[in-house]
């Protein structure tokens, strides 16, 4: 069964992600974070930063998936 992607968010910084969590952590069930590869030169956050902030808001599950 394929995973269905519902909502996505592309935080440009750790603070951007933290603000999203503060506003939405209690009302959203899930979110797919979009990460850019370093070679793109686009501003992004690391998986570790996303995980650290998510844990602070009680979100404890995460799945990494790649897109090509």
PDB file of N, CA, C, O and CB in Angstrom:
ATOM      1  N   UNK A   1       0.842  -1.185   0.000  1.00  0.00           N
ATOM      2  CA  UNK A   1       0.000   0.000   0.000  1.00  0.00           C
ATOM      3  C   UNK A   1       0.887   1.248   0.000  1.00  0.00           C
ATOM      4  O   UNK A   1       1.804   1.361   0.814  1.00  0.00           O
ATOM      5  CB  UNK A   1      -0.958  -0.002   1.225  1.00  0.00           C
ATOM      6  N   UNK A   2       0.620   2.154  -0.887  1.00  0.00           N
ATOM      7  CA  UNK A   2       1.408   3.384  -1.001  1.00  0.00           C
ATOM      8  C   UNK A   2       1.060   4.353   0.125  1.00  0.00           C
ATOM      9  O   UNK A   2      -0.081   4.421   0.582  1.00  0.00           O
ATOM     10  CB  UNK A   2       1.171   4.053  -2.369  1.00  0.00           C
ATOM     11  N   UNK A   3       2.060   5.088   0.554  1.00  0.00           N
ATOM     12  CA  UNK A   3       1.858   6.105   1.574  1.00  0.00           C
ATOM     13  C   UNK A   3       1.197   7.310   0.927  1.00  0.00           C
ATOM     14  O   UNK A   3       1.628   7.765  -0.133  1.00  0.00           O
ATOM     15  CB  UNK A   3       3.201   6.500   2.254  1.00  0.00           C
ATOM     16  N   UNK A   4       0.161   7.822   1.555  1.00  0.00           N
ATOM     17  CA  UNK A   4      -0.527   8.996   1.026  1.00  0.00           C
ATOM     18  C   UNK A   4       0.006  10.249   1.717  1.00  0.00           C
ATOM     19  O   UNK A   4      -0.049  10.370   2.940  1.00  0.00           O
ATOM     20  CB  UNK A   4      -2.065   8.873   1.218  1.00  0.00           C
ATOM     21  N   UNK A   5       0.515  11.164   0.924  1.00  0.00           N
ATOM     22  CA  UNK A   5       1.015  12.425   1.466  1.00  0.00           C
ATOM     23  C   UNK A   5      -0.145  13.411   1.520  1.00  0.00           C
ATOM     24  O   UNK A   5      -0.763  13.722   0.502  1.00  0.00           O
ATOM     25  CB  UNK A   5       2.197  12.990   0.605  1.00  0.00           C
ATOM     26  N   UNK A   6      -0.427  13.893   2.721  1.00  0.00           N
ATOM     27  CA  UNK A   6      -1.545  14.810   2.906  1.00  0.00           C
ATOM     28  C   UNK A   6      -1.072  16.257   2.908  1.00  0.00           C
ATOM     29  O   UNK A   6      -1.279  16.976   1.931  1.00  0.00           O
ATOM     30  CB  UNK A   6      -2.281  14.495   4.205  1.00  0.00           C
ATOM     31  N   UNK A   7      -0.446  16.687   3.985  1.00  0.00           N
ATOM     32  CA  UNK A   7       0.031  18.061   4.107  1.00  0.00           C
ATOM     33  C   UNK A   7       1.555  18.085   4.046  1.00  0.00           C
ATOM     34  O   UNK A   7       2.219  17.193   4.574  1.00  0.00           O
ATOM     35  CB  UNK A   7      -0.471  18.703   5.423  1.00  0.00           C
ATOM     36  N   UNK A   8       2.103  19.112   3.398  1.00  0.00           N
ATOM     37  CA  UNK A   8       3.554  19.286   3.371  1.00  0.00           C
ATOM     38  C   UNK A   8       3.908  20.668   3.907  1.00  0.00           C
ATOM     39  O   UNK A   8       3.092  21.589   3.878  1.00  0.00           O
ATOM     40  CB  UNK A   8       4.111  19.097   1.934  1.00  0.00           C
ATOM     41  N   UNK A   9       5.124  20.794   4.392  1.00  0.00           N
ATOM     42  CA  UNK A   9       5.629  22.066   4.891  1.00  0.00           C
ATOM     43  C   UNK A   9       7.117  22.115   4.586  1.00  0.00           C
ATOM     44  O   UNK A   9       7.826  21.125   4.767  1.00  0.00           O
ATOM     45  CB  UNK A   9       5.352  22.241   6.429  1.00  0.00           C
ATOM     46  N   UNK A  10       7.588  23.256   4.128  1.00  0.00           N
ATOM     47  CA  UNK A  10       8.997  23.429   3.796  1.00  0.00           C
ATOM     48  C   UNK A  10       9.580  24.533   4.678  1.00  0.00           C
ATOM     49  O   UNK A  10       9.619  25.694   4.270  1.00  0.00           O
ATOM     50  CB  UNK A  10       9.180  23.768   2.284  1.00  0.00           C
ATOM     51  N   UNK A  11      10.031  24.181   5.883  1.00  0.00           N
ATOM     52  CA  UNK A  11      10.598  25.212   6.758  1.00  0.00           C
ATOM     53  C   UNK A  11      11.948  25.695   6.238  1.00  0.00           C
ATOM     54  O   UNK A  11      12.775  24.899   5.795  1.00  0.00           O
ATOM     55  CB  UNK A  11      10.748  24.676   8.188  1.00  0.00           C
ATOM     56  N   UNK A  12      12.156  26.991   6.298  1.00  0.00           N
ATOM     57  CA  UNK A  12      13.422  27.568   5.847  1.00  0.00           C
ATOM     58  C   UNK A  12      14.446  27.628   6.980  1.00  0.00           C
ATOM     59  O   UNK A  12      15.638  27.825   6.744  1.00  0.00           O
ATOM     60  CB  UNK A  12      13.191  28.968   5.280  1.00  0.00           C
ATOM     61  N   UNK A  13      13.964  27.455   8.217  1.00  0.00           N
ATOM     62  CA  UNK A  13      14.855  27.491   9.377  1.00  0.00           C
ATOM     63  C   UNK A  13      14.240  26.674  10.513  1.00  0.00           C
ATOM     64  O   UNK A  13      13.069  26.297  10.472  1.00  0.00           O
ATOM     65  CB  UNK A  13      15.117  28.958   9.834  1.00  0.00           C
ATOM     66  N   UNK A  14      15.054  26.418  11.510  1.00  0.00           N
ATOM     67  CA  UNK A  14      14.555  25.704  12.689  1.00  0.00           C
ATOM     68  C   UNK A  14      13.455  26.516  13.369  1.00  0.00           C
ATOM     69  O   UNK A  14      12.457  25.959  13.828  1.00  0.00           O
ATOM     70  CB  UNK A  14      15.706  25.417  13.686  1.00  0.00           C
ATOM     71  N   UNK A  15      13.640  27.824  13.429  1.00  0.00           N
ATOM     72  CA  UNK A  15      12.644  28.709  14.047  1.00  0.00           C
ATOM     73  C   UNK A  15      11.325  28.672  13.273  1.00  0.00           C
ATOM     74  O   UNK A  15      10.252  28.688  13.876  1.00  0.00           O
ATOM     75  CB  UNK A  15      13.176  30.155  14.115  1.00  0.00           C
ATOM     76  N   UNK A  16      11.399  28.623  11.969  1.00  0.00           N
ATOM     77  CA  UNK A  16      10.214  28.518  11.117  1.00  0.00           C
ATOM     78  C   UNK A  16       9.423  27.257  11.466  1.00  0.00           C
ATOM     79  O   UNK A  16       8.199  27.310  11.582  1.00  0.00           O
ATOM     80  CB  UNK A  16      10.618  28.507   9.621  1.00  0.00           C
ATOM     81  N   UNK A  17      10.099  26.139  11.632  1.00  0.00           N
ATOM     82  CA  UNK A  17       9.482  24.859  12.000  1.00  0.00           C
ATOM     83  C   UNK A  17       8.888  24.932  13.407  1.00  0.00           C
ATOM     84  O   UNK A  17       7.788  24.435  13.651  1.00  0.00           O
ATOM     85  CB  UNK A  17      10.518  23.713  11.917  1.00  0.00           C
ATOM     86  N   UNK A  18       9.622  25.554  14.327  1.00  0.00           N
ATOM     87  CA  UNK A  18       9.148  25.684  15.707  1.00  0.00           C
ATOM     88  C   UNK A  18       7.854  26.502  15.759  1.00  0.00           C
ATOM     89  O   UNK A  18       6.933  26.161  16.500  1.00  0.00           O
ATOM     90  CB  UNK A  18      10.232  26.342  16.592  1.00  0.00           C
ATOM     91  N   UNK A  19       7.787  27.568  14.982  1.00  0.00           N
ATOM     92  CA  UNK A  19       6.569  28.391  14.933  1.00  0.00           C
ATOM     93  C   UNK A  19       5.398  27.590  14.383  1.00  0.00           C
ATOM     94  O   UNK A  19       4.282  27.694  14.892  1.00  0.00           O
ATOM     95  CB  UNK A  19       6.796  29.648  14.073  1.00  0.00           C
ATOM     96  N   UNK A  20       5.647  26.786  13.339  1.00  0.00           N
ATOM     97  CA  UNK A  20       4.583  25.951  12.776  1.00  0.00           C
ATOM     98  C   UNK A  20       4.072  24.971  13.831  1.00  0.00           C
ATOM     99  O   UNK A  20       2.864  24.795  13.989  1.00  0.00           O
ATOM    100  CB  UNK A  20       5.089  25.186  11.526  1.00  0.00           C
ATOM    101  N   UNK A  21       4.988  24.342  14.543  1.00  0.00           N
ATOM    102  CA  UNK A  21       4.597  23.392  15.584  1.00  0.00           C
ATOM    103  C   UNK A  21       3.793  24.068  16.691  1.00  0.00           C
ATOM    104  O   UNK A  21       2.785  23.525  17.144  1.00  0.00           O
ATOM    105  CB  UNK A  21       5.834  22.724  16.177  1.00  0.00           C
ATOM    106  N   UNK A  22       4.227  25.242  17.127  1.00  0.00           N
ATOM    107  CA  UNK A  22       3.516  25.952  18.192  1.00  0.00           C
ATOM    108  C   UNK A  22       2.066  26.221  17.796  1.00  0.00           C
ATOM    109  O   UNK A  22       1.162  26.141  18.628  1.00  0.00           O
ATOM    110  CB  UNK A  22       4.228  27.273  18.523  1.00  0.00           C
ATOM    111  N   UNK A  23       1.856  26.537  16.539  1.00  0.00           N
ATOM    112  CA  UNK A  23       0.510  26.857  16.053  1.00  0.00           C
ATOM    113  C   UNK A  23      -0.319  25.604  15.742  1.00  0.00           C
ATOM    114  O   UNK A  23      -1.535  25.614  15.928  1.00  0.00           O
ATOM    115  CB  UNK A  23       0.607  27.726  14.809  1.00  0.00           C
ATOM    116  N   UNK A  24       0.317  24.538  15.276  1.00  0.00           N
ATOM    117  CA  UNK A  24      -0.418  23.406  14.709  1.00  0.00           C
ATOM    118  C   UNK A  24      -0.272  22.056  15.399  1.00  0.00           C
ATOM    119  O   UNK A  24      -1.001  21.123  15.063  1.00  0.00           O
ATOM    120  CB  UNK A  24      -0.014  23.244  13.339  1.00  0.00           C
ATOM    121  N   UNK A  25       0.640  21.923  16.348  1.00  0.00           N
ATOM    122  CA  UNK A  25       0.925  20.580  16.886  1.00  0.00           C
ATOM    123  C   UNK A  25      -0.293  19.889  17.498  1.00  0.00           C
ATOM    124  O   UNK A  25      -0.385  18.662  17.467  1.00  0.00           O
ATOM    125  CB  UNK A  25       2.006  20.674  17.928  1.00  0.00           C
ATOM    126  N   UNK A  26      -1.219  20.655  18.047  1.00  0.00           N
ATOM    127  CA  UNK A  26      -2.393  20.055  18.695  1.00  0.00           C
ATOM    128  C   UNK A  26      -3.551  19.802  17.729  1.00  0.00           C
ATOM    129  O   UNK A  26      -4.483  19.069  18.058  1.00  0.00           O
ATOM    130  CB  UNK A  26      -2.869  20.949  19.818  1.00  0.00           C
ATOM    131  N   UNK A  27      -3.495  20.402  16.544  1.00  0.00           N
ATOM    132  CA  UNK A  27      -4.625  20.258  15.614  1.00  0.00           C
ATOM    133  C   UNK A  27      -4.307  19.427  14.376  1.00  0.00           C
ATOM    134  O   UNK A  27      -5.219  18.927  13.717  1.00  0.00           O
ATOM    135  CB  UNK A  27      -5.092  21.612  15.181  1.00  0.00           C
ATOM    136  N   UNK A  28      -3.048  19.277  14.058  1.00  0.00           N
ATOM    137  CA  UNK A  28      -2.651  18.466  12.902  1.00  0.00           C
ATOM    138  C   UNK A  28      -2.211  17.091  13.378  1.00  0.00           C
ATOM    139  O   UNK A  28      -1.534  16.956  14.398  1.00  0.00           O
ATOM    140  CB  UNK A  28      -1.513  19.157  12.098  1.00  0.00           C
ATOM    141  N   UNK A  29      -2.601  16.088  12.631  1.00  0.00           N
ATOM    142  CA  UNK A  29      -2.238  14.712  12.968  1.00  0.00           C
ATOM    143  C   UNK A  29      -0.870  14.343  12.392  1.00  0.00           C
ATOM    144  O   UNK A  29      -0.128  13.555  12.979  1.00  0.00           O
ATOM    145  CB  UNK A  29      -3.305  13.740  12.451  1.00  0.00           C
ATOM    146  N   UNK A  30      -0.550  14.929  11.231  1.00  0.00           N
ATOM    147  CA  UNK A  30       0.719  14.633  10.577  1.00  0.00           C
ATOM    148  C   UNK A  30       1.100  15.761   9.635  1.00  0.00           C
ATOM    149  O   UNK A  30       0.272  16.584   9.244  1.00  0.00           O
ATOM    150  CB  UNK A  30       0.642  13.304   9.815  1.00  0.00           C
ATOM    151  N   UNK A  31       2.374  15.774   9.285  1.00  0.00           N
ATOM    152  CA  UNK A  31       2.893  16.735   8.313  1.00  0.00           C
ATOM    153  C   UNK A  31       4.116  16.103   7.649  1.00  0.00           C
ATOM    154  O   UNK A  31       4.917  15.442   8.310  1.00  0.00           O
ATOM    155  CB  UNK A  31       3.258  18.115   8.996  1.00  0.00           C
ATOM    156  N   UNK A  32       4.248  16.305   6.374  1.00  0.00           N
ATOM    157  CA  UNK A  32       5.427  15.837   5.640  1.00  0.00           C
ATOM    158  C   UNK A  32       6.339  17.034   5.436  1.00  0.00           C
ATOM    159  O   UNK A  32       5.953  18.022   4.811  1.00  0.00           O
ATOM    160  CB  UNK A  32       5.035  15.176   4.262  1.00  0.00           C
ATOM    161  N   UNK A  33       7.546  16.941   5.966  1.00  0.00           N
ATOM    162  CA  UNK A  33       8.523  18.019   5.837  1.00  0.00           C
ATOM    163  C   UNK A  33       9.313  17.821   4.550  1.00  0.00           C
ATOM    164  O   UNK A  33       9.784  16.722   4.256  1.00  0.00           O
ATOM    165  CB  UNK A  33       9.474  18.066   7.070  1.00  0.00           C
ATOM    166  N   UNK A  34       9.450  18.901   3.791  1.00  0.00           N
ATOM    167  CA  UNK A  34      10.230  18.866   2.554  1.00  0.00           C
ATOM    168  C   UNK A  34      11.633  19.372   2.876  1.00  0.00           C
ATOM    169  O   UNK A  34      11.806  20.484   3.375  1.00  0.00           O
ATOM    170  CB  UNK A  34       9.555  19.730   1.420  1.00  0.00           C
ATOM    171  N   UNK A  35      12.625  18.545   2.584  1.00  0.00           N
ATOM    172  CA  UNK A  35      14.037  18.903   2.765  1.00  0.00           C
ATOM    173  C   UNK A  35      14.666  19.048   1.385  1.00  0.00           C
ATOM    174  O   UNK A  35      14.389  18.263   0.478  1.00  0.00           O
ATOM    175  CB  UNK A  35      14.802  17.827   3.624  1.00  0.00           C
ATOM    176  N   UNK A  36      15.511  20.057   1.240  1.00  0.00           N
ATOM    177  CA  UNK A  36      16.270  20.202  -0.001  1.00  0.00           C
ATOM    178  C   UNK A  36      17.665  19.628   0.192  1.00  0.00           C
ATOM    179  O   UNK A  36      18.236  19.731   1.277  1.00  0.00           O
ATOM    180  CB  UNK A  36      16.345  21.689  -0.438  1.00  0.00           C
ATOM    181  N   UNK A  37      18.205  19.036  -0.837  1.00  0.00           N
ATOM    182  CA  UNK A  37      19.583  18.559  -0.787  1.00  0.00           C
ATOM    183  C   UNK A  37      20.514  19.772  -0.816  1.00  0.00           C
ATOM    184  O   UNK A  37      20.192  20.800  -1.412  1.00  0.00           O
ATOM    185  CB  UNK A  37      19.889  17.582  -1.977  1.00  0.00           C
ATOM    186  N   UNK A  38      21.654  19.642  -0.175  1.00  0.00           N
ATOM    187  CA  UNK A  38      22.610  20.755  -0.083  1.00  0.00           C
ATOM    188  C   UNK A  38      22.992  21.306  -1.450  1.00  0.00           C
ATOM    189  O   UNK A  38      23.176  22.513  -1.604  1.00  0.00           O
ATOM    190  CB  UNK A  38      23.863  20.308   0.649  1.00  0.00           C
ATOM    191  N   UNK A  39      23.111  20.434  -2.436  1.00  0.00           N
ATOM    192  CA  UNK A  39      23.546  20.847  -3.778  1.00  0.00           C
ATOM    193  C   UNK A  39      22.587  21.834  -4.438  1.00  0.00           C
ATOM    194  O   UNK A  39      22.978  22.538  -5.369  1.00  0.00           O
ATOM    195  CB  UNK A  39      23.698  19.629  -4.665  1.00  0.00           C
ATOM    196  N   UNK A  40      21.336  21.900  -3.973  1.00  0.00           N
ATOM    197  CA  UNK A  40      20.373  22.833  -4.572  1.00  0.00           C
ATOM    198  C   UNK A  40      20.665  24.273  -4.175  1.00  0.00           C
ATOM    199  O   UNK A  40      20.287  25.208  -4.880  1.00  0.00           O
ATOM    200  CB  UNK A  40      18.949  22.463  -4.160  1.00  0.00           C
ATOM    201  N   UNK A  41      21.344  24.447  -3.034  1.00  0.00           N
ATOM    202  CA  UNK A  41      21.622  25.791  -2.552  1.00  0.00           C
ATOM    203  C   UNK A  41      20.428  26.459  -1.892  1.00  0.00           C
ATOM    204  O   UNK A  41      20.514  27.618  -1.486  1.00  0.00           O
ATOM    205  CB  UNK A  41      22.096  26.635  -3.677  1.00  0.00           C
ATOM    206  N   UNK A  42      19.310  25.739  -1.780  1.00  0.00           N
ATOM    207  CA  UNK A  42      18.105  26.307  -1.161  1.00  0.00           C
ATOM    208  C   UNK A  42      18.202  26.203   0.357  1.00  0.00           C
ATOM    209  O   UNK A  42      18.756  25.249   0.904  1.00  0.00           O
ATOM    210  CB  UNK A  42      16.828  25.584  -1.670  1.00  0.00           C
ATOM    211  N   UNK A  43      17.644  27.215   1.019  1.00  0.00           N
ATOM    212  CA  UNK A  43      17.654  27.249   2.474  1.00  0.00           C
ATOM    213  C   UNK A  43      16.723  26.160   3.003  1.00  0.00           C
ATOM    214  O   UNK A  43      15.576  26.054   2.570  1.00  0.00           O
ATOM    215  CB  UNK A  43      17.229  28.648   3.003  1.00  0.00           C
ATOM    216  N   UNK A  44      17.218  25.355   3.936  1.00  0.00           N
ATOM    217  CA  UNK A  44      16.437  24.252   4.480  1.00  0.00           C
ATOM    218  C   UNK A  44      16.909  23.938   5.890  1.00  0.00           C
ATOM    219  O   UNK A  44      17.866  24.540   6.378  1.00  0.00           O
ATOM    220  CB  UNK A  44      16.545  23.004   3.581  1.00  0.00           C
ATOM    221  N   UNK A  45      16.252  23.011   6.533  1.00  0.00           N
ATOM    222  CA  UNK A  45      16.638  22.555   7.865  1.00  0.00           C
ATOM    223  C   UNK A  45      17.133  21.117   7.762  1.00  0.00           C
ATOM    224  O   UNK A  45      16.921  20.448   6.751  1.00  0.00           O
ATOM    225  CB  UNK A  45      15.446  22.665   8.869  1.00  0.00           C
ATOM    226  N   UNK A  46      17.785  20.658   8.802  1.00  0.00           N
ATOM    227  CA  UNK A  46      18.257  19.270   8.806  1.00  0.00           C
ATOM    228  C   UNK A  46      17.207  18.365   9.447  1.00  0.00           C
ATOM    229  O   UNK A  46      16.334  18.829  10.181  1.00  0.00           O
ATOM    230  CB  UNK A  46      19.610  19.150   9.560  1.00  0.00           C
ATOM    231  N   UNK A  47      17.305  17.085   9.163  1.00  0.00           N
ATOM    232  CA  UNK A  47      16.395  16.112   9.768  1.00  0.00           C
ATOM    233  C   UNK A  47      16.524  16.153  11.290  1.00  0.00           C
ATOM    234  O   UNK A  47      15.523  16.068  12.003  1.00  0.00           O
ATOM    235  CB  UNK A  47      16.686  14.686   9.238  1.00  0.00           C
ATOM    236  N   UNK A  48      17.755  16.282  11.786  1.00  0.00           N
ATOM    237  CA  UNK A  48      17.979  16.334  13.234  1.00  0.00           C
ATOM    238  C   UNK A  48      17.288  17.540  13.860  1.00  0.00           C
ATOM    239  O   UNK A  48      16.686  17.414  14.926  1.00  0.00           O
ATOM    240  CB  UNK A  48      19.478  16.377  13.539  1.00  0.00           C
ATOM    241  N   UNK A  49      17.363  18.705  13.219  1.00  0.00           N
ATOM    242  CA  UNK A  49      16.693  19.902  13.743  1.00  0.00           C
ATOM    243  C   UNK A  49      15.183  19.699  13.798  1.00  0.00           C
ATOM    244  O   UNK A  49      14.535  20.065  14.779  1.00  0.00           O
ATOM    245  CB  UNK A  49      17.029  21.132  12.879  1.00  0.00           C
ATOM    246  N   UNK A  50      14.632  19.119  12.745  1.00  0.00           N
ATOM    247  CA  UNK A  50      13.188  18.868  12.700  1.00  0.00           C
ATOM    248  C   UNK A  50      12.792  17.900  13.804  1.00  0.00           C
ATOM    249  O   UNK A  50      11.807  18.122  14.508  1.00  0.00           O
ATOM    250  CB  UNK A  50      12.769  18.309  11.321  1.00  0.00           C
ATOM    251  N   UNK A  51      13.550  16.839  13.954  1.00  0.00           N
ATOM    252  CA  UNK A  51      13.260  15.835  14.974  1.00  0.00           C
ATOM    253  C   UNK A  51      13.359  16.424  16.379  1.00  0.00           C
ATOM    254  O   UNK A  51      12.482  16.187  17.210  1.00  0.00           O
ATOM    255  CB  UNK A  51      14.213  14.651  14.835  1.00  0.00           C
ATOM    256  N   UNK A  52      14.414  17.186  16.652  1.00  0.00           N
ATOM    257  CA  UNK A  52      14.596  17.792  17.979  1.00  0.00           C
ATOM    258  C   UNK A  52      13.412  18.674  18.359  1.00  0.00           C
ATOM    259  O   UNK A  52      12.910  18.586  19.479  1.00  0.00           O
ATOM    260  CB  UNK A  52      15.887  18.615  18.017  1.00  0.00           C
ATOM    261  N   UNK A  53      12.964  19.516  17.444  1.00  0.00           N
ATOM    262  CA  UNK A  53      11.831  20.402  17.735  1.00  0.00           C
ATOM    263  C   UNK A  53      10.527  19.618  17.866  1.00  0.00           C
ATOM    264  O   UNK A  53       9.708  19.918  18.735  1.00  0.00           O
ATOM    265  CB  UNK A  53      11.691  21.464  16.637  1.00  0.00           C
ATOM    266  N   UNK A  54      10.332  18.624  17.017  1.00  0.00           N
ATOM    267  CA  UNK A  54       9.106  17.818  17.074  1.00  0.00           C
ATOM    268  C   UNK A  54       8.994  17.108  18.422  1.00  0.00           C
ATOM    269  O   UNK A  54       7.906  17.026  18.992  1.00  0.00           O
ATOM    270  CB  UNK A  54       9.080  16.784  15.923  1.00  0.00           C
ATOM    271  N   UNK A  55      10.100  16.603  18.925  1.00  0.00           N
ATOM    272  CA  UNK A  55      10.089  15.928  20.226  1.00  0.00           C
ATOM    273  C   UNK A  55       9.665  16.874  21.345  1.00  0.00           C
ATOM    274  O   UNK A  55       8.997  16.454  22.290  1.00  0.00           O
ATOM    275  CB  UNK A  55      11.469  15.349  20.532  1.00  0.00           C
ATOM    276  N   UNK A  56      10.045  18.138  21.246  1.00  0.00           N
ATOM    277  CA  UNK A  56       9.664  19.132  22.255  1.00  0.00           C
ATOM    278  C   UNK A  56       8.152  19.338  22.320  1.00  0.00           C
ATOM    279  O   UNK A  56       7.621  19.755  23.349  1.00  0.00           O
ATOM    280  CB  UNK A  56      10.349  20.461  21.963  1.00  0.00           C
ATOM    281  N   UNK A  57       7.465  19.046  21.224  1.00  0.00           N
ATOM    282  CA  UNK A  57       6.017  19.210  21.165  1.00  0.00           C
ATOM    283  C   UNK A  57       5.277  17.876  21.289  1.00  0.00           C
ATOM    284  O   UNK A  57       4.073  17.805  21.043  1.00  0.00           O
ATOM    285  CB  UNK A  57       5.629  19.894  19.869  1.00  0.00           C
ATOM    286  N   UNK A  58       5.995  16.833  21.668  1.00  0.00           N
ATOM    287  CA  UNK A  58       5.369  15.539  21.887  1.00  0.00           C
ATOM    288  C   UNK A  58       5.162  14.701  20.645  1.00  0.00           C
ATOM    289  O   UNK A  58       4.516  13.655  20.706  1.00  0.00           O
ATOM    290  CB  UNK A  58       4.082  15.737  22.533  1.00  0.00           C
ATOM    291  N   UNK A  59       5.696  15.137  19.523  1.00  0.00           N
ATOM    292  CA  UNK A  59       5.608  14.342  18.293  1.00  0.00           C
ATOM    293  C   UNK A  59       6.784  13.380  18.312  1.00  0.00           C
ATOM    294  O   UNK A  59       7.938  13.808  18.330  1.00  0.00           O
ATOM    295  CB  UNK A  59       5.621  15.251  16.990  1.00  0.00           C
ATOM    296  N   UNK A  60       6.498  12.079  18.308  1.00  0.00           N
ATOM    297  CA  UNK A  60       7.576  11.112  18.509  1.00  0.00           C
ATOM    298  C   UNK A  60       7.829  10.178  17.336  1.00  0.00           C
ATOM    299  O   UNK A  60       8.778   9.396  17.377  1.00  0.00           O
ATOM    300  CB  UNK A  60       7.282  10.302  19.703  1.00  0.00           C
ATOM    301  N   UNK A  61       7.021  10.234  16.309  1.00  0.00           N
ATOM    302  CA  UNK A  61       7.214   9.356  15.156  1.00  0.00           C
ATOM    303  C   UNK A  61       7.729  10.128  13.960  1.00  0.00           C
ATOM    304  O   UNK A  61       7.371  11.287  13.751  1.00  0.00           O
ATOM    305  CB  UNK A  61       5.913   8.652  14.798  1.00  0.00           C
ATOM    306  N   UNK A  62       8.561   9.486  13.188  1.00  0.00           N
ATOM    307  CA  UNK A  62       9.057  10.089  11.966  1.00  0.00           C
ATOM    308  C   UNK A  62       9.436   9.025  10.961  1.00  0.00           C
ATOM    309  O   UNK A  62       9.922   7.955  11.328  1.00  0.00           O
ATOM    310  CB  UNK A  62      10.243  10.987  12.256  1.00  0.00           C
ATOM    311  N   UNK A  63       9.217   9.317   9.710  1.00  0.00           N
ATOM    312  CA  UNK A  63       9.578   8.418   8.616  1.00  0.00           C
ATOM    313  C   UNK A  63      10.326   9.239   7.585  1.00  0.00           C
ATOM    314  O   UNK A  63       9.862  10.306   7.182  1.00  0.00           O
ATOM    315  CB  UNK A  63       8.316   7.723   7.987  1.00  0.00           C
ATOM    316  N   UNK A  64      11.472   8.753   7.156  1.00  0.00           N
ATOM    317  CA  UNK A  64      12.219   9.427   6.087  1.00  0.00           C
ATOM    318  C   UNK A  64      11.904   8.753   4.768  1.00  0.00           C
ATOM    319  O   UNK A  64      11.997   7.531   4.650  1.00  0.00           O
ATOM    320  CB  UNK A  64      13.751   9.405   6.363  1.00  0.00           C
ATOM    321  N   UNK A  65      11.534   9.539   3.786  1.00  0.00           N
ATOM    322  CA  UNK A  65      11.276   9.042   2.432  1.00  0.00           C
ATOM    323  C   UNK A  65      11.994   9.955   1.461  1.00  0.00           C
ATOM    324  O   UNK A  65      12.033  11.170   1.656  1.00  0.00           O
ATOM    325  CB  UNK A  65       9.738   8.978   2.118  1.00  0.00           C
ATOM    326  N   UNK A  66      12.554   9.387   0.433  1.00  0.00           N
ATOM    327  CA  UNK A  66      13.219  10.175  -0.592  1.00  0.00           C
ATOM    328  C   UNK A  66      12.342  10.332  -1.819  1.00  0.00           C
ATOM    329  O   UNK A  66      11.550   9.449  -2.147  1.00  0.00           O
ATOM    330  CB  UNK A  66      14.541   9.538  -0.974  1.00  0.00           C
ATOM    331  N   UNK A  67      12.486  11.436  -2.477  1.00  0.00           N
ATOM    332  CA  UNK A  67      11.795  11.688  -3.747  1.00  0.00           C
ATOM    333  C   UNK A  67      12.860  11.970  -4.788  1.00  0.00           C
ATOM    334  O   UNK A  67      13.889  12.570  -4.477  1.00  0.00           O
ATOM    335  CB  UNK A  67      10.771  12.885  -3.636  1.00  0.00           C
ATOM    336  N   UNK A  68      12.634  11.561  -5.976  1.00  0.00           N
ATOM    337  CA  UNK A  68      13.624  11.829  -7.018  1.00  0.00           C
ATOM    338  C   UNK A  68      13.017  12.696  -8.069  1.00  0.00           C
ATOM    339  O   UNK A  68      13.683  13.043  -9.044  1.00  0.00           O
ATOM    340  CB  UNK A  68      14.151  10.537  -7.636  1.00  0.00           C
TER     341      UNK A  68
END
